[in-house]
Amino acid sequence: MAPHADHCFKSSTVKSIMNEVLEEALEGIDHYDPVKCRALTSILSEDIKQRVKWLNFERFKLVCLVHIGSINGQAMQIVSRCLWNDSVDSFASTCFKKKDMFVVALMFAVYKE
């Protein structure tokens, strides 16, 4: 029931896609705006998920989360807990900072047996 070697989730490939999407989308944004960023999180997560789907990871359920916030000298930790099979399930994450804002993108890949 395990995925074929050529259809396994590749975290490094997904991370590079996520970095590319974030750089493209945030190129014209110069400061944190809560109204724009609220809408942008949905757009970014759907865009990342669509591009990862093109990699054809068969039988993987993909979940993408994007967090955007302002940098005001505070600290923030994003934590997630999942129940999964370590041999086939995986994730990818990336961070992006620009002036007074940060973006954290997470992609979870859960294999459907």
C-alpha positions as CSV (number, residue, x, y, z in Angstrom):
1,M,0.0,0.0,0.0
2,A,3.0,2.3,0.2
3,P,3.4,4.9,-2.5
4,H,5.8,4.3,-5.4
5,A,9.2,5.9,-5.1
6,D,8.5,8.4,-7.9
7,H,5.2,9.5,-6.3
8,C,6.5,10.0,-2.7
9,F,6.1,13.5,-1.2
10,K,9.3,15.4,-1.7
11,S,9.6,18.1,1.0
12,S,12.5,19.9,-0.6
13,T,10.7,20.3,-4.0
14,V,7.5,21.5,-2.2
15,K,9.6,24.0,-0.1
16,S,11.1,25.5,-3.2
17,I,7.6,25.9,-4.7
18,M,6.3,27.5,-1.6
19,N,9.3,30.0,-1.6
20,E,8.6,30.8,-5.2
21,V,4.9,31.5,-4.6
22,L,5.6,33.7,-1.6
23,E,8.3,35.7,-3.4
24,E,6.0,36.3,-6.4
25,A,3.0,37.2,-4.3
26,L,4.8,39.5,-1.9
27,E,6.9,41.3,-4.5
28,G,4.6,44.4,-4.7
29,I,3.7,44.5,-1.0
30,D,5.8,46.9,1.0
31,H,4.1,46.9,4.4
32,Y,1.7,44.8,6.6
33,D,-2.0,45.6,6.0
34,P,-4.3,43.3,8.0
35,V,-7.2,43.6,5.6
36,K,-5.2,42.7,2.5
37,C,-3.2,40.0,4.3
38,R,-6.4,38.3,5.5
39,A,-7.5,37.8,1.9
40,L,-3.9,37.0,0.8
41,T,-3.6,34.0,3.1
42,S,-6.4,32.2,1.3
43,I,-5.0,33.1,-2.1
44,L,-1.5,31.9,-1.2
45,S,-2.6,28.6,0.3
46,E,-4.7,27.8,-2.7
47,D,-1.9,28.8,-5.1
48,I,0.6,26.6,-3.2
49,K,-1.8,23.7,-3.1
50,Q,-2.5,23.9,-6.8
51,R,1.2,24.0,-7.8
52,V,2.0,21.0,-5.5
53,K,-0.9,19.1,-7.0
54,W,0.8,19.4,-10.4
55,L,3.6,17.3,-9.0
56,N,1.2,14.4,-9.0
57,F,1.7,13.0,-5.6
58,E,-0.9,10.2,-6.0
59,R,-3.1,9.3,-3.0
60,F,-1.8,12.1,-0.8
61,K,-4.3,14.4,1.0
62,L,-2.7,17.9,0.9
63,V,-3.4,20.5,3.5
64,C,-1.8,24.0,3.2
65,L,-1.8,26.7,5.9
66,V,-0.4,30.2,5.5
67,H,0.0,32.6,8.4
68,I,0.8,36.3,7.8
69,G,1.5,38.8,10.6
70,S,3.3,42.0,11.5
71,I,6.8,42.2,13.0
72,N,6.7,44.5,16.1
73,G,9.5,43.1,18.2
74,Q,7.5,40.2,19.5
75,A,8.1,36.5,19.2
76,M,5.7,34.0,17.8
77,Q,5.7,30.2,17.6
78,I,3.5,28.1,15.3
79,V,3.0,24.6,16.5
80,S,1.0,21.7,15.0
81,R,0.3,18.2,16.1
82,C,-0.8,15.4,13.8
83,L,-1.5,11.7,14.0
84,W,0.1,10.1,11.1
85,N,2.4,7.3,9.8
86,D,6.0,8.5,9.9
87,S,7.0,6.2,7.0
88,V,4.7,7.8,4.3
89,D,3.2,11.0,5.7
90,S,5.3,14.2,5.6
91,F,5.3,18.0,5.6
92,A,7.2,21.0,4.3
93,S,7.5,24.5,5.8
94,T,9.0,27.8,5.0
95,C,9.3,31.3,6.4
96,F,9.5,34.6,4.6
97,K,10.2,38.1,6.1
98,K,9.8,41.4,4.4
99,K,10.1,44.8,6.2
100,D,7.4,44.7,8.9
101,M,5.7,41.4,8.0
102,F,6.3,37.7,8.2
103,V,4.8,34.8,6.4
104,V,4.9,31.1,7.4
105,A,3.6,28.5,5.0
106,L,3.0,24.8,6.0
107,M,2.1,21.9,3.7
108,F,1.0,18.6,5.2
109,A,0.9,15.5,3.0
110,V,-1.1,12.6,4.5
111,Y,-1.1,9.3,2.5
112,K,-4.5,7.8,1.9
113,E,-4.3,4.0,2.1
